[in-house]
């Protein structure tokens, strides 16, 4: 499955979350990661993020059935991966 | 089609981009919008964003074939919509 991860966390925890996600996924843009993962990897990503974040932090993981989405880039693509429209 | 819009724009332009996207889509989290749009609406969103942003700004629009993705929320859901896992 393909996932898009976006997060809105306290500035104190941003680098911790960023460093962790970078070990599993592709950095796309400020607070945005994406990539192909297995069910087990998704479970581990969720479990670790639950430990890393606190209180009012928020992480959204969009789990897509596959990577058959289309990506439209407007302005600068800060970290190109795959096909761009 | 369903779209997820994430943006990384200069602080001077954040509120302009936010105000515009709010007229078409659901605010989800800091710099993240999503929602169902037609092809014509997607075209207008892209065209208007091209006018609003500058230089090193970046907007990514993930166009999904439908809304059959699964959303995993970790921590706080800043603006619930639809089904949450």
Backbone of each chain as nested JSON, in Angstrom:
{
  "chains": [
    {"id": "A", "residues": [
      {"number": 1, "name": "UNK", "atoms": {"N": [0.829, -1.193, 0.0], "CA": [0.0, 0.0, 0.0], "C": [0.869, 1.251, 0.0]}},
      {"number": 2, "name": "UNK", "atoms": {"N": [0.248, 2.31, -0.461], "CA": [0.973, 3.586, -0.525], "C": [0.412, 4.519, 0.533]}},
      {"number": 3, "name": "UNK", "atoms": {"N": [1.329, 5.228, 1.224], "CA": [0.843, 6.152, 2.254], "C": [1.382, 7.559, 2.029]}},
      {"number": 4, "name": "UNK", "atoms": {"N": [0.532, 8.522, 2.406], "CA": [0.937, 9.927, 2.463], "C": [0.789, 10.32, 3.929]}},
      {"number": 5, "name": "UNK", "atoms": {"N": [1.874, 10.812, 4.521], "CA": [1.837, 11.162, 5.941], "C": [2.018, 12.676, 6.073]}},
      {"number": 6, "name": "UNK", "atoms": {"N": [1.078, 13.324, 6.767], "CA": [1.218, 14.757, 7.036], "C": [1.128, 14.959, 8.533]}},
      {"number": 7, "name": "UNK", "atoms": {"N": [1.932, 15.873, 9.045], "CA": [1.903, 16.054, 10.494], "C": [1.942, 17.528, 10.874]}},
      {"number": 8, "name": "UNK", "atoms": {"N": [1.321, 17.78, 12.009], "CA": [1.215, 19.131, 12.568], "C": [1.539, 18.949, 14.047]}},
      {"number": 9, "name": "UNK", "atoms": {"N": [2.825, 19.046, 14.384], "CA": [3.258, 18.733, 15.748], "C": [3.993, 19.925, 16.333]}},
      {"number": 10, "name": "UNK", "atoms": {"N": [4.087, 19.931, 17.652], "CA": [4.773, 21.023, 18.353], "C": [6.223, 21.117, 17.855]}},
      {"number": 11, "name": "UNK", "atoms": {"N": [6.698, 22.354, 17.738], "CA": [8.031, 22.584, 17.171], "C": [9.1, 21.782, 17.922]}},
      {"number": 12, "name": "UNK", "atoms": {"N": [8.837, 21.525, 19.224], "CA": [9.813, 20.756, 20.026], "C": [9.96, 19.326, 19.511]}},
      {"number": 13, "name": "UNK", "atoms": {"N": [8.927, 18.806, 18.818], "CA": [8.952, 17.396, 18.405], "C": [9.126, 17.225, 16.9]}},
      {"number": 14, "name": "UNK", "atoms": {"N": [9.193, 18.323, 16.137], "CA": [9.238, 18.213, 14.683], "C": [10.446, 17.396, 14.226]}},
      {"number": 15, "name": "UNK", "atoms": {"N": [11.626, 17.687, 14.758], "CA": [12.817, 17.004, 14.223], "C": [12.791, 15.518, 14.567]}},
      {"number": 16, "name": "UNK", "atoms": {"N": [12.272, 15.186, 15.763], "CA": [12.168, 13.76, 16.142], "C": [11.274, 13.018, 15.148]}},
      {"number": 17, "name": "UNK", "atoms": {"N": [10.1, 13.625, 14.851], "CA": [9.138, 12.979, 13.932], "C": [9.75, 12.892, 12.533]}},
      {"number": 18, "name": "UNK", "atoms": {"N": [10.387, 13.994, 12.105], "CA": [11.01, 14.032, 10.772], "C": [12.082, 12.946, 10.659]}},
      {"number": 19, "name": "UNK", "atoms": {"N": [12.975, 12.871, 11.643], "CA": [14.08, 11.886, 11.597], "C": [13.525, 10.465, 11.531]}},
      {"number": 20, "name": "UNK", "atoms": {"N": [12.446, 10.218, 12.306], "CA": [11.887, 8.863, 12.288], "C": [11.271, 8.535, 10.921]}},
      {"number": 21, "name": "UNK", "atoms": {"N": [10.427, 9.446, 10.42], "CA": [9.723, 9.152, 9.163], "C": [10.697, 8.986, 7.995]}},
      {"number": 22, "name": "UNK", "atoms": {"N": [11.807, 9.71, 8.081], "CA": [12.791, 9.63, 6.997], "C": [13.39, 8.222, 6.893]}},
      {"number": 23, "name": "UNK", "atoms": {"N": [13.295, 7.45, 7.97], "CA": [13.869, 6.08, 7.92], "C": [12.933, 5.141, 7.157]}},
      {"number": 24, "name": "UNK", "atoms": {"N": [11.702, 5.544, 6.973], "CA": [10.735, 4.654, 6.305], "C": [10.23, 5.228, 4.973]}},
      {"number": 25, "name": "UNK", "atoms": {"N": [10.142, 6.542, 4.89], "CA": [9.419, 7.148, 3.774], "C": [10.242, 8.229, 3.084]}},
      {"number": 26, "name": "UNK", "atoms": {"N": [9.683, 8.718, 1.982], "CA": [10.366, 9.746, 1.191], "C": [9.887, 11.119, 1.649]}},
      {"number": 27, "name": "UNK", "atoms": {"N": [10.809, 12.016, 2.016], "CA": [10.435, 13.371, 2.389], "C": [9.967, 14.094, 1.131]}},
      {"number": 28, "name": "UNK", "atoms": {"N": [8.828, 14.73, 1.21], "CA": [8.246, 15.34, 0.017], "C": [8.278, 16.842, 0.093]}},
      {"number": 29, "name": "UNK", "atoms": {"N": [7.958, 17.31, 1.303], "CA": [7.79, 18.754, 1.487], "C": [7.65, 18.968, 2.988]}},
      {"number": 30, "name": "UNK", "atoms": {"N": [7.742, 20.145, 3.462], "CA": [7.598, 20.463, 4.88], "C": [6.419, 19.702, 5.49]}},
      {"number": 31, "name": "UNK", "atoms": {"N": [6.739, 18.778, 6.414], "CA": [5.715, 18.006, 7.137], "C": [4.955, 17.02, 6.258]}},
      {"number": 32, "name": "UNK", "atoms": {"N": [5.514, 16.629, 5.163], "CA": [4.844, 15.669, 4.269], "C": [5.827, 14.581, 3.841]}},
      {"number": 33, "name": "UNK", "atoms": {"N": [5.438, 13.329, 4.086], "CA": [6.222, 12.171, 3.638], "C": [5.31, 11.259, 2.84]}},
      {"number": 34, "name": "UNK", "atoms": {"N": [5.883, 10.449, 1.994], "CA": [5.07, 9.472, 1.274], "C": [5.924, 8.264, 0.929]}},
      {"number": 35, "name": "UNK", "atoms": {"N": [5.234, 7.15, 0.547], "CA": [5.989, 5.981, 0.121], "C": [5.198, 4.699, 0.216]}},
      {"number": 36, "name": "UNK", "atoms": {"N": [5.78, 3.659, -0.339], "CA": [5.195, 2.316, -0.343], "C": [5.581, 1.633, 0.964]}},
      {"number": 37, "name": "UNK", "atoms": {"N": [4.605, 1.039, 1.656], "CA": [4.902, 0.321, 2.908], "C": [4.088, -0.965, 2.959]}},
      {"number": 38, "name": "UNK", "atoms": {"N": [4.543, -1.885, 3.772], "CA": [3.759, -3.094, 4.024], "C": [2.817, -2.831, 5.193]}},
      {"number": 39, "name": "UNK", "atoms": {"N": [1.873, -3.738, 5.405], "CA": [0.958, -3.604, 6.546], "C": [1.764, -3.561, 7.853]}},
      {"number": 40, "name": "UNK", "atoms": {"N": [2.78, -4.394, 7.955], "CA": [3.594, -4.434, 9.185], "C": [4.339, -3.109, 9.382]}},
      {"number": 41, "name": "UNK", "atoms": {"N": [4.853, -2.551, 8.302], "CA": [5.57, -1.273, 8.425], "C": [4.608, -0.165, 8.84]}},
      {"number": 42, "name": "UNK", "atoms": {"N": [3.403, -0.194, 8.273], "CA": [2.418, 0.825, 8.648], "C": [2.108, 0.728, 10.135]}},
      {"number": 43, "name": "UNK", "atoms": {"N": [1.949, -0.503, 10.624], "CA": [1.668, -0.717, 12.045], "C": [2.798, -0.141, 12.894]}},
      {"number": 44, "name": "UNK", "atoms": {"N": [4.04, -0.408, 12.489], "CA": [5.186, 0.08, 13.272], "C": [5.276, 1.607, 13.213]}},
      {"number": 45, "name": "UNK", "atoms": {"N": [5.015, 2.188, 12.049], "CA": [5.051, 3.655, 11.907], "C": [4.023, 4.275, 12.86]}},
      {"number": 46, "name": "UNK", "atoms": {"N": [2.823, 3.711, 12.867], "CA": [1.777, 4.253, 13.744], "C": [2.169, 4.11, 15.208]}},
      {"number": 47, "name": "UNK", "atoms": {"N": [2.66, 2.949, 15.575], "CA": [3.004, 2.681, 16.984], "C": [4.111, 3.633, 17.447]}},
      {"number": 48, "name": "UNK", "atoms": {"N": [5.127, 3.815, 16.588], "CA": [6.242, 4.691, 16.978], "C": [5.792, 6.141, 17.054]}},
      {"number": 49, "name": "UNK", "atoms": {"N": [4.965, 6.56, 16.113], "CA": [4.478, 7.947, 16.132], "C": [3.652, 8.203, 17.393]}},
      {"number": 50, "name": "UNK", "atoms": {"N": [2.872, 7.194, 17.805], "CA": [2.078, 7.361, 19.042], "C": [2.993, 7.635, 20.233]}},
      {"number": 51, "name": "UNK", "atoms": {"N": [4.165, 7.013, 20.224], "CA": [5.13, 7.247, 21.314], "C": [5.803, 8.616, 21.178]}},
      {"number": 52, "name": "UNK", "atoms": {"N": [6.004, 9.066, 19.971], "CA": [6.781, 10.297, 19.753], "C": [5.961, 11.563, 20.021]}},
      {"number": 53, "name": "UNK", "atoms": {"N": [4.67, 11.522, 19.702], "CA": [3.904, 12.776, 19.76], "C": [3.178, 12.911, 21.1]}},
      {"number": 54, "name": "UNK", "atoms": {"N": [2.669, 14.141, 21.355], "CA": [1.963, 14.397, 22.616], "C": [0.759, 15.297, 22.39]}},
      {"number": 55, "name": "UNK", "atoms": {"N": [0.0, 15.478, 23.457], "CA": [-1.118, 16.421, 23.55], "C": [-1.767, 16.762, 22.211]}},
      {"number": 56, "name": "UNK", "atoms": {"N": [-1.55, 18.016, 21.8], "CA": [-2.302, 18.561, 20.675], "C": [-1.675, 18.238, 19.313]}},
      {"number": 57, "name": "UNK", "atoms": {"N": [-0.615, 17.405, 19.32], "CA": [0.004, 17.043, 18.031], "C": [-0.978, 16.231, 17.2]}},
      {"number": 58, "name": "UNK", "atoms": {"N": [-0.763, 16.3, 15.875], "CA": [-1.66, 15.572, 14.982], "C": [-0.881, 14.992, 13.806]}},
      {"number": 59, "name": "UNK", "atoms": {"N": [-1.092, 13.693, 13.544], "CA": [-0.489, 13.053, 12.373], "C": [-1.612, 12.37, 11.608]}},
      {"number": 60, "name": "UNK", "atoms": {"N": [-1.666, 12.636, 10.314], "CA": [-2.658, 11.981, 9.466], "C": [-1.919, 11.075, 8.485]}},
      {"number": 61, "name": "UNK", "atoms": {"N": [-2.345, 9.832, 8.407], "CA": [-1.761, 8.898, 7.441], "C": [-2.862, 8.495, 6.464]}},
      {"number": 62, "name": "UNK", "atoms": {"N": [-2.688, 8.926, 5.228], "CA": [-3.633, 8.523, 4.187], "C": [-3.104, 7.226, 3.58]}},
      {"number": 63, "name": "UNK", "atoms": {"N": [-3.845, 6.141, 3.799], "CA": [-3.46, 4.83, 3.258], "C": [-4.215, 4.625, 1.941]}},
      {"number": 64, "name": "UNK", "atoms": {"N": [-3.479, 4.615, 0.857], "CA": [-4.105, 4.47, -0.458], "C": [-3.986, 3.015, -0.907]}},
      {"number": 65, "name": "UNK", "atoms": {"N": [-5.001, 2.508, -1.621], "CA": [-4.946, 1.114, -2.055], "C": [-3.711, 0.829, -2.91]}},
      {"number": 66, "name": "UNK", "atoms": {"N": [-3.286, 1.783, -3.649], "CA": [-2.082, 1.593, -4.48], "C": [-1.506, 2.948, -4.795]}},
      {"number": 67, "name": "UNK", "atoms": {"N": [-0.594, 3.001, -5.739], "CA": [-0.003, 4.317, -6.04], "C": [-0.581, 4.858, -7.347]}},
      {"number": 68, "name": "UNK", "atoms": {"N": [-1.858, 4.523, -7.613], "CA": [-2.432, 5.009, -8.888], "C": [-3.094, 6.371, -8.719]}},
      {"number": 69, "name": "UNK", "atoms": {"N": [-2.457, 7.214, -7.936], "CA": [-2.942, 8.594, -7.848], "C": [-2.122, 9.443, -8.81]}},
      {"number": 70, "name": "UNK", "atoms": {"N": [-2.585, 10.652, -9.051], "CA": [-1.837, 11.585, -9.897], "C": [-1.37, 12.738, -9.013]}},
      {"number": 71, "name": "UNK", "atoms": {"N": [-0.113, 13.1, -9.152], "CA": [0.422, 14.188, -8.343], "C": [0.57, 15.438, -9.206]}},
      {"number": 72, "name": "UNK", "atoms": {"N": [-0.097, 16.503, -8.804], "CA": [0.036, 17.799, -9.482], "C": [0.94, 18.663, -8.614]}},
      {"number": 73, "name": "UNK", "atoms": {"N": [1.982, 19.205, -9.216], "CA": [2.915, 20.051, -8.469], "C": [2.76, 21.486, -8.968]}},
      {"number": 74, "name": "UNK", "atoms": {"N": [2.523, 22.399, -8.05], "CA": [2.42, 23.817, -8.429], "C": [3.548, 24.544, -7.716]}},
      {"number": 75, "name": "UNK", "atoms": {"N": [4.32, 25.282, -8.471], "CA": [5.501, 25.915, -7.886], "C": [6.639, 24.933, -7.848]}},
      {"number": 76, "name": "UNK", "atoms": {"N": [7.414, 24.97, -6.786], "CA": [8.626, 24.161, -6.675], "C": [8.307, 22.775, -6.124]}},
      {"number": 77, "name": "UNK", "atoms": {"N": [8.92, 21.76, -6.768], "CA": [8.819, 20.424, -6.17], "C": [10.06, 20.233, -5.311]}},
      {"number": 78, "name": "UNK", "atoms": {"N": [9.886, 20.263, -4.007], "CA": [11.018, 20.298, -3.098], "C": [11.749, 18.963, -3.051]}},
      {"number": 79, "name": "UNK", "atoms": {"N": [11.106, 17.888, -3.478], "CA": [11.821, 16.612, -3.441], "C": [11.175, 15.637, -4.409]}},
      {"number": 80, "name": "UNK", "atoms": {"N": [11.469, 15.81, -5.708], "CA": [10.772, 15.02, -6.734], "C": [10.924, 13.521, -6.52]}},
      {"number": 81, "name": "UNK", "atoms": {"N": [9.828, 12.818, -6.737], "CA": [9.888, 11.344, -6.739], "C": [8.805, 10.892, -7.694]}},
      {"number": 82, "name": "UNK", "atoms": {"N": [9.12, 9.941, -8.513], "CA": [8.106, 9.368, -9.397], "C": [7.631, 10.387, -10.423]}},
      {"number": 83, "name": "UNK", "atoms": {"N": [6.433, 10.126, -10.92], "CA": [5.901, 10.888, -12.05], "C": [5.317, 12.213, -11.571]}},
      {"number": 84, "name": "UNK", "atoms": {"N": [5.566, 13.256, -12.336], "CA": [5.032, 14.582, -11.956], "C": [4.169, 15.083, -13.1]}},
      {"number": 85, "name": "UNK", "atoms": {"N": [3.031, 15.686, -12.799], "CA": [2.153, 16.238, -13.865], "C": [2.268, 17.759, -13.751]}}
    ]},
    {"id": "B", "residues": [
      {"number": 1, "name": "UNK", "atoms": {"N": [-13.531, 13.125, -8.404], "CA": [-12.252, 12.719, -7.862], "C": [-12.03, 13.363, -6.496]}},
      {"number": 2, "name": "UNK", "atoms": {"N": [-11.164, 12.708, -5.738], "CA": [-10.859, 13.217, -4.391], "C": [-9.444, 13.767, -4.407]}},
      {"number": 3, "name": "UNK", "atoms": {"N": [-9.252, 14.926, -3.758], "CA": [-7.904, 15.501, -3.716], "C": [-7.46, 15.779, -2.283]}},
      {"number": 4, "name": "UNK", "atoms": {"N": [-6.151, 15.621, -2.09], "CA": [-5.5, 16.039, -0.85], "C": [-4.498, 17.112, -1.266]}},
      {"number": 5, "name": "UNK", "atoms": {"N": [-4.616, 18.286, -0.666], "CA": [-3.73, 19.394, -1.037], "C": [-2.837, 19.73, 0.163]}},
      {"number": 6, "name": "UNK", "atoms": {"N": [-1.526, 19.73, -0.075], "CA": [-0.593, 20.135, 0.984], "C": [0.264, 21.26, 0.43]}},
      {"number": 7, "name": "UNK", "atoms": {"N": [0.558, 22.221, 1.273], "CA": [1.35, 23.343, 0.748], "C": [2.421, 23.782, 1.734]}},
      {"number": 8, "name": "UNK", "atoms": {"N": [3.483, 24.296, 1.137], "CA": [4.647, 24.772, 1.891], "C": [4.991, 26.112, 1.225]}},
      {"number": 9, "name": "UNK", "atoms": {"N": [4.37, 27.17, 1.755], "CA": [4.524, 28.465, 1.097], "C": [5.063, 29.488, 2.082]}},
      {"number": 10, "name": "UNK", "atoms": {"N": [5.608, 30.577, 1.544], "CA": [6.167, 31.639, 2.382], "C": [5.077, 32.166, 3.327]}},
      {"number": 11, "name": "UNK", "atoms": {"N": [5.492, 32.476, 4.561], "CA": [4.526, 32.893, 5.586], "C": [3.691, 34.089, 5.104]}},
      {"number": 12, "name": "UNK", "atoms": {"N": [4.285, 34.907, 4.228], "CA": [3.549, 36.078, 3.701], "C": [2.32, 35.661, 2.884]}},
      {"number": 13, "name": "UNK", "atoms": {"N": [2.342, 34.425, 2.345], "CA": [1.262, 33.999, 1.437], "C": [0.358, 32.928, 2.047]}},
      {"number": 14, "name": "UNK", "atoms": {"N": [0.669, 32.464, 3.252], "CA": [-0.092, 31.36, 3.852], "C": [-1.582, 31.709, 3.966]}},
      {"number": 15, "name": "UNK", "atoms": {"N": [-1.898, 32.882, 4.485], "CA": [-3.328, 33.159, 4.722], "C": [-4.088, 33.302, 3.405]}},
      {"number": 16, "name": "UNK", "atoms": {"N": [-3.427, 33.859, 2.384], "CA": [-4.091, 33.962, 1.053], "C": [-4.424, 32.57, 0.526]}},
      {"number": 17, "name": "UNK", "atoms": {"N": [-3.43, 31.653, 0.607], "CA": [-3.639, 30.298, 0.083], "C": [-4.71, 29.587, 0.915]}},
      {"number": 18, "name": "UNK", "atoms": {"N": [-4.621, 29.745, 2.246], "CA": [-5.592, 29.122, 3.15], "C": [-7.01, 29.622, 2.833]}},
      {"number": 19, "name": "UNK", "atoms": {"N": [-7.174, 30.933, 2.752], "CA": [-8.513, 31.504, 2.495], "C": [-9.083, 30.978, 1.173]}},
      {"number": 20, "name": "UNK", "atoms": {"N": [-8.219, 30.882, 0.156], "CA": [-8.721, 30.411, -1.144], "C": [-9.137, 28.938, -1.064]}},
      {"number": 21, "name": "UNK", "atoms": {"N": [-8.255, 28.096, -0.513], "CA": [-8.558, 26.658, -0.497], "C": [-9.808, 26.353, 0.327]}},
      {"number": 22, "name": "UNK", "atoms": {"N": [-10.022, 27.184, 1.361], "CA": [-11.187, 26.95, 2.22], "C": [-12.491, 27.126, 1.451]}},
      {"number": 23, "name": "UNK", "atoms": {"N": [-12.442, 27.845, 0.328], "CA": [-13.678, 28.051, -0.444], "C": [-14.029, 26.797, -1.264]}},
      {"number": 24, "name": "UNK", "atoms": {"N": [-13.071, 25.912, -1.408], "CA": [-13.317, 24.717, -2.236], "C": [-13.235, 23.423, -1.431]}},
      {"number": 25, "name": "UNK", "atoms": {"N": [-12.38, 23.406, -0.42], "CA": [-12.053, 22.134, 0.215], "C": [-12.202, 22.204, 1.729]}},
      {"number": 26, "name": "UNK", "atoms": {"N": [-12.034, 21.055, 2.361], "CA": [-12.18, 20.939, 3.822], "C": [-10.8, 21.106, 4.467]}},
      {"number": 27, "name": "UNK", "atoms": {"N": [-10.681, 22.043, 5.405], "CA": [-9.414, 22.213, 6.115], "C": [-9.214, 21.011, 7.032]}},
      {"number": 28, "name": "UNK", "atoms": {"N": [-8.077, 20.41, 6.983], "CA": [-7.856, 19.18, 7.723], "C": [-6.895, 19.378, 8.868]}},
      {"number": 29, "name": "UNK", "atoms": {"N": [-5.847, 20.126, 8.538], "CA": [-4.76, 20.29, 9.505], "C": [-3.864, 21.396, 8.945]}},
      {"number": 30, "name": "UNK", "atoms": {"N": [-2.963, 21.899, 9.692], "CA": [-2.034, 22.926, 9.242], "C": [-1.485, 22.601, 7.849]}},
      {"number": 31, "name": "UNK", "atoms": {"N": [-1.856, 23.454, 6.851], "CA": [-1.367, 23.301, 5.468], "C": [-1.884, 22.066, 4.757]}},
      {"number": 32, "name": "UNK", "atoms": {"N": [-2.992, 21.539, 5.201], "CA": [-3.569, 20.347, 4.551], "C": [-5.067, 20.535, 4.341]}},
      {"number": 33, "name": "UNK", "atoms": {"N": [-5.497, 20.383, 3.084], "CA": [-6.92, 20.424, 2.751], "C": [-7.26, 19.158, 1.98]}},
      {"number": 34, "name": "UNK", "atoms": {"N": [-8.517, 18.806, 1.987], "CA": [-8.942, 17.661, 1.188], "C": [-10.395, 17.826, 0.795]}},
      {"number": 35, "name": "UNK", "atoms": {"N": [-10.825, 17.01, -0.217], "CA": [-12.232, 17.058, -0.585], "C": [-12.496, 16.533, -1.98]}},
      {"number": 36, "name": "UNK", "atoms": {"N": [-13.774, 16.37, -2.272], "CA": [-14.25, 15.903, -3.583], "C": [-14.342, 17.101, -4.518]}},
      {"number": 37, "name": "UNK", "atoms": {"N": [-13.779, 16.983, -5.709], "CA": [-13.858, 18.066, -6.693], "C": [-14.128, 17.488, -8.077]}},
      {"number": 38, "name": "UNK", "atoms": {"N": [-14.625, 18.335, -8.94], "CA": [-14.774, 17.943, -10.343], "C": [-13.472, 18.276, -11.077]}},
      {"number": 39, "name": "UNK", "atoms": {"N": [-13.359, 17.782, -12.306], "CA": [-12.183, 18.099, -13.123], "C": [-12.086, 19.62, -13.331]}},
      {"number": 40, "name": "UNK", "atoms": {"N": [-13.199, 20.266, -13.542], "CA": [-13.196, 21.728, -13.772], "C": [-12.741, 22.458, -12.505]}},
      {"number": 41, "name": "UNK", "atoms": {"N": [-13.214, 21.99, -11.345], "CA": [-12.805, 22.633, -10.087], "C": [-11.317, 22.443, -9.842]}},
      {"number": 42, "name": "UNK", "atoms": {"N": [-10.81, 21.231, -10.145], "CA": [-9.376, 20.99, -9.973], "C": [-8.576, 21.946, -10.857]}},
      {"number": 43, "name": "UNK", "atoms": {"N": [-9.031, 22.113, -12.09], "CA": [-8.347, 23.018, -13.026], "C": [-8.33, 24.446, -12.462]}},
      {"number": 44, "name": "UNK", "atoms": {"N": [-9.462, 24.887, -11.921], "CA": [-9.536, 26.258, -11.383], "C": [-8.661, 26.398, -10.143]}},
      {"number": 45, "name": "UNK", "atoms": {"N": [-8.658, 25.366, -9.276], "CA": [-7.812, 25.401, -8.074], "C": [-6.343, 25.533, -8.487]}},
      {"number": 46, "name": "UNK", "atoms": {"N": [-5.934, 24.75, -9.455], "CA": [-4.54, 24.805, -9.902], "C": [-4.219, 26.184, -10.497]}},
      {"number": 47, "name": "UNK", "atoms": {"N": [-5.087, 26.682, -11.338], "CA": [-4.842, 27.967, -12.021], "C": [-4.739, 29.096, -10.996]}},
      {"number": 48, "name": "UNK", "atoms": {"N": [-5.652, 29.092, -10.007], "CA": [-5.639, 30.167, -9.001], "C": [-4.409, 30.06, -8.114]}},
      {"number": 49, "name": "UNK", "atoms": {"N": [-4.048, 28.832, -7.738], "CA": [-2.855, 28.662, -6.893], "C": [-1.61, 29.144, -7.635]}},
      {"number": 50, "name": "UNK", "atoms": {"N": [-1.559, 28.891, -8.936], "CA": [-0.398, 29.359, -9.72], "C": [-0.256, 30.874, -9.629]}},
      {"number": 51, "name": "UNK", "atoms": {"N": [-1.39, 31.563, -9.572], "CA": [-1.369, 33.034, -9.453], "C": [-1.001, 33.471, -8.034]}},
      {"number": 52, "name": "UNK", "atoms": {"N": [-1.395, 32.697, -7.043], "CA": [-1.205, 33.117, -5.644], "C": [0.226, 32.894, -5.155]}},
      {"number": 53, "name": "UNK", "atoms": {"N": [0.879, 31.84, -5.626], "CA": [2.175, 31.503, -5.031], "C": [3.324, 32.092, -5.854]}},
      {"number": 54, "name": "UNK", "atoms": {"N": [4.523, 32.076, -5.237], "CA": [5.7, 32.634, -5.918], "C": [6.949, 31.797, -5.662]}},
      {"number": 55, "name": "UNK", "atoms": {"N": [8.001, 32.134, -6.328], "CA": [9.35, 31.595, -6.132], "C": [9.379, 30.181, -5.56]}},
      {"number": 56, "name": "UNK", "atoms": {"N": [9.842, 30.103, -4.326], "CA": [10.148, 28.804, -3.748], "C": [8.944, 28.109, -3.103]}},
      {"number": 57, "name": "UNK", "atoms": {"N": [7.759, 28.711, -3.265], "CA": [6.556, 28.079, -2.699], "C": [6.291, 26.749, -3.399]}},
      {"number": 58, "name": "UNK", "atoms": {"N": [5.6, 25.852, -2.652], "CA": [5.316, 24.539, -3.233], "C": [3.933, 24.064, -2.798]}},
      {"number": 59, "name": "UNK", "atoms": {"N": [3.137, 23.642, -3.771], "CA": [1.826, 23.061, -3.477], "C": [1.77, 21.705, -4.18]}},
      {"number": 60, "name": "UNK", "atoms": {"N": [1.384, 20.687, -3.418], "CA": [1.222, 19.356, -4.0], "C": [-0.257, 18.991, -3.929]}},
      {"number": 61, "name": "UNK", "atoms": {"N": [-0.798, 18.553, -5.049], "CA": [-2.193, 18.101, -5.079], "C": [-2.187, 16.621, -5.452]}},
      {"number": 62, "name": "UNK", "atoms": {"N": [-2.584, 15.804, -4.479], "CA": [-2.71, 14.365, -4.746], "C": [-4.129, 14.125, -5.245]}},
      {"number": 63, "name": "UNK", "atoms": {"N": [-4.244, 13.75, -6.514], "CA": [-5.55, 13.459, -7.118], "C": [-5.78, 11.959, -7.031]}},
      {"number": 64, "name": "UNK", "atoms": {"N": [-6.749, 11.569, -6.216], "CA": [-7.028, 10.147, -6.028], "C": [-8.223, 9.764, -6.899]}},
      {"number": 65, "name": "UNK", "atoms": {"N": [-8.234, 8.546, -7.427], "CA": [-9.337, 8.12, -8.29], "C": [-10.691, 8.222, -7.572]}},
      {"number": 66, "name": "UNK", "atoms": {"N": [-10.693, 7.975, -6.286], "CA": [-11.96, 8.079, -5.526], "C": [-11.603, 8.312, -4.086]}},
      {"number": 67, "name": "UNK", "atoms": {"N": [-12.586, 8.149, -3.208], "CA": [-12.261, 8.401, -1.795], "C": [-12.143, 7.075, -1.049]}},
      {"number": 68, "name": "UNK", "atoms": {"N": [-11.665, 6.032, -1.748], "CA": [-11.558, 4.727, -1.061], "C": [-10.204, 4.549, -0.402]}},
      {"number": 69, "name": "UNK", "atoms": {"N": [-9.718, 5.626, 0.192], "CA": [-8.506, 5.504, 1.0], "C": [-8.925, 5.336, 2.454]}},
      {"number": 70, "name": "UNK", "atoms": {"N": [-7.968, 4.953, 3.28], "CA": [-8.236, 4.85, 4.721], "C": [-7.41, 5.921, 5.423]}},
      {"number": 71, "name": "UNK", "atoms": {"N": [-8.057, 6.633, 6.325], "CA": [-7.338, 7.68, 7.042], "C": [-7.035, 7.218, 8.462]}},
      {"number": 72, "name": "UNK", "atoms": {"N": [-5.767, 7.194, 8.812], "CA": [-5.341, 6.849, 10.176], "C": [-4.983, 8.166, 10.86]}},
      {"number": 73, "name": "UNK", "atoms": {"N": [-5.582, 8.406, 12.02], "CA": [-5.308, 9.639, 12.763], "C": [-4.536, 9.276, 14.019]}},
      {"number": 74, "name": "UNK", "atoms": {"N": [-3.391, 9.92, 14.212], "CA": [-2.61, 9.677, 15.426], "C": [-2.545, 10.999, 16.184]}},
      {"number": 75, "name": "UNK", "atoms": {"N": [-2.925, 10.952, 17.451], "CA": [-2.997, 12.19, 18.215], "C": [-4.328, 12.868, 17.948]}},
      {"number": 76, "name": "UNK", "atoms": {"N": [-4.321, 14.167, 17.85], "CA": [-5.546, 14.953, 17.714], "C": [-5.968, 15.066, 16.254]}},
      {"number": 77, "name": "UNK", "atoms": {"N": [-7.275, 14.87, 16.01], "CA": [-7.801, 15.15, 14.662], "C": [-8.321, 16.585, 14.691]}},
      {"number": 78, "name": "UNK", "atoms": {"N": [-7.598, 17.482, 14.067], "CA": [-7.883, 18.901, 14.184], "C": [-9.171, 19.295, 13.477]}},
      {"number": 79, "name": "UNK", "atoms": {"N": [-9.634, 18.459, 12.568], "CA": [-10.874, 18.83, 11.863], "C": [-11.5, 17.592, 11.259]}},
      {"number": 80, "name": "UNK", "atoms": {"N": [-12.167, 16.78, 12.108], "CA": [-12.679, 15.491, 11.641], "C": [-13.617, 15.634, 10.455]}},
      {"number": 81, "name": "UNK", "atoms": {"N": [-13.459, 14.718, 9.505], "CA": [-14.432, 14.616, 8.41], "C": [-14.445, 13.164, 7.99]}},
      {"number": 82, "name": "UNK", "atoms": {"N": [-15.593, 12.622, 7.759], "CA": [-15.679, 11.247, 7.275], "C": [-15.199, 10.254, 8.321]}},
      {"number": 83, "name": "UNK", "atoms": {"N": [-14.818, 9.079, 7.817], "CA": [-14.528, 7.945, 8.692], "C": [-13.108, 8.058, 9.24]}},
      {"number": 84, "name": "UNK", "atoms": {"N": [-12.957, 7.743, 10.522], "CA": [-11.625, 7.813, 11.151], "C": [-11.284, 6.42, 11.664]}},
      {"number": 85, "name": "UNK", "atoms": {"N": [-10.057, 5.974, 11.458], "CA": [-9.616, 4.66, 11.957], "C": [-8.644, 4.934, 13.106]}}
    ]}
  ]
}
